[in-house]
């Protein structure tokens, strides 16, 4: 028996409306959680926004909302979901910094496994992060690309990590890392591929969360 095209069309339109409605609910919950710092139905928000990542960004663009809001919601909701576990991890804690934070005059050598080895020369904020990380017992990795994260996780099996990147990269890498360890994300204050910036105090505050 052949299913008439008219019925198939109605089913398709019904599913599309249902998906848009579900994304809208997840988006509103995410925006509320993000603005009010009060997380509602985090697992629903995370799973729907990751599942319908592209359509959710399209909806934002249609309504004139910056589409990186989806990434900001994904990062901040996951941060809130994992913060209690993050505070309890006492060892094997790491920080992943993007290599674009380095000074253009940086002379650090790039190791093929662990990335750049900072000499704490004072030319960029990475040196300050390295000094604070030593105090709070975090290992810093300055990574040239996502493949280094996989290599480091495989070789060192960290239990928790603070990742620094732009929001879209954080949203993607936190989703990839969260099955293996507790993650926290901090967004760059100036992004791009070169001479980027981060709020060092925000990283230090995050490390201090583990010592309270
Ligand atoms: S502080 Fe470290 S990363 Fe920054 S420029 Fe100096 S050696 Fe390079």
Boltz pocket constraint, residues with backbone or C-beta under 6 A from the ligand:
constraints:
  - pocket:
      binder: B
      contacts: [[A, 101], [A, 102], [A, 103], [A, 105], [A, 106], [A, 107], [A, 108], [A, 117], [A, 118], [A, 119], [A, 120], [A, 121], [A, 122], [A, 123], [A, 124], [A, 125], [A, 126], [A, 127], [A, 128]]
      max_distance: 6.0
